[in-house]
Amino acid sequence: MIKELFLAIALGALLGFGITGGYLALHQKSTPKNNSSTIVEPTVIPTISTTANPDTSQNNSASTNPLSITSPEDNLLVSTAKINITGTTTANSRIIINTTSETYLGQSDSQGNFSIPIVLDSGLNIIKISSIDSADNQLDNQLNITYSTTKI
């Protein structure tokens, strides 16, 4: 009696796996394969370099007044989430600060100084600071700041 029970279970399992395998094999052949997976590529945005080019004329404000960040310094480890990004650029420029989760907007004063408060995410924050002057010239700078509350 036990032999027959085990034999029935084994045959039922083989038959079930055989039918399921045959169905999947036929279903894969009849379904068109779509091997195109979603590939996300970064968008390259041309920007004006912050270094002076010797071939540019003297009236180009982007080469005479680059975007510089005075505070905080690059590759800094901080224990508070709120910090101010302070720096200088061309006078009356729009300032755009992008983090992985937020975008902050600001304006430089008539001397080109700016200070914009931002909130950091936990871990490494790659912060892109862009300055766009009245002639739509864009200057970019990037900071890496790590926010951690762990005691060292």
N, C-alpha and C positions, 0 to 999 in steps of 0.2 A: 504494500500500500504506500509506503513512504517513497519507494523507488519510483512508482508511477507518478506521485505528486511532484517529485523533483524533475522527472522527465517532462511532465506537462509544463512546469514553470520554465525550464530551459528551452523547450520548443516554442513556447509562447514568446519568450524574450527574443529568441533568434528571428522568429517570424515578425515580431514588432519592429526590431531594428532593421530587418531587411526591407519591410514596406516603407519605413521612414526614410531609409537611405535611398531607396529607389525614387521616392517622391521628391526628395531634395535634389537628386541628380537631374531628374527631368525638369524640375522647376528652374534650376540654374541655367540649363540649356535654353529654355524658352524665354527667359528674362534677358533683355539686352544688357550687356555689361556697360557700366558707366564708371570708368576708372578715373574720371576727373574729380579730384578732390579740391576743396577750396584752399587756394594758396593766397595768403595775404602778404602783399609786399608793401614796404613803406613808400610813401609818396615823397619824392624828392622835390623840395621847394628851393629854387635858386635864391640865394641871398647875397648881399654885399659883404665881403670879408671885412673883419674889423682891423686888419693890418693895412697899412698904407701902401698903395701901389705907386711906384715911381712914375708911371706913365699917365697918371690922372692929373687933371688940372688943379690949380690952387683953390678954385671956387667950389670944389666938391666937399661938402660938409662932412660926409661919411668918413673921409680919409683924415681930416683934421681933428675930428671929435669922436673917437671910437666909444663904443659902449664898454664901460668898465664897472665891475662890481666891487664895492669897497667893503661890504659886509653882507653876509658872512663869507668866510673864506671857503675855497673849494675843498672837498673831502673832509668836511667837518663832522664830528659826532656830537649831537646835542641831546639833552634830556627833557627839553620842552617842545611841545608841538607847534607853538606860535612863535614865528620869527619874522623879522623885517628884512626884506631884500633892499639894500641901499646901494646906490651907485650914481654914476654920472653918464650922460650921453648928450646928444644935441639938444638945444633949447626947445621947449614946448613939443616934445615928442610923445607919441603914445607908447606906453609900456605895456607889454603883454607877457605875463608869467604863466607858463604851462607846467603843471605837475601831472602825475599819472591820473589824478582824480578830479582836479579843479583847474579852472582858468581864472586868473586875476588880472584886472585891468587897472591902469593908472596913467599918470601924466607927469612928465618932468617939468620943472619950473623954468623960469626965464634964464637961469644959469645952467640948466641941464641936469640939476640934481633931482633925485627921486628916492622915495622910501615907501615901500608897499608891504603891508603885513600879509603873511600867508600862513596856512595851517599845513603842517607836514603829516604824512601818513607814517605808520609804523614801518621801520626798516629803511632801506635805501630809497631816497627820493632823488630822481633825476629831474632837475629843474631847468627848463629852457626859458631864458629871458630874451625877449625881442624888443627892439626899439624901432619905431617907424616915424620918420620925421615928416615935415610938411610937404616935401617933394617925393614922398613915398619910397624913400631909401630905407632899407631894412638892415639893421645890425643885430647879430645874434651872439649870445653867450650862454654857457651851460655850467651848472653847478651840480655836484653830487653831495648831498647832505644825508647823513644817517641819523634817524630819530630812534632812540632807544631809552627805555626807562629802567633797564637792567643795571644793577649796581656792579661797578667794575672794581 
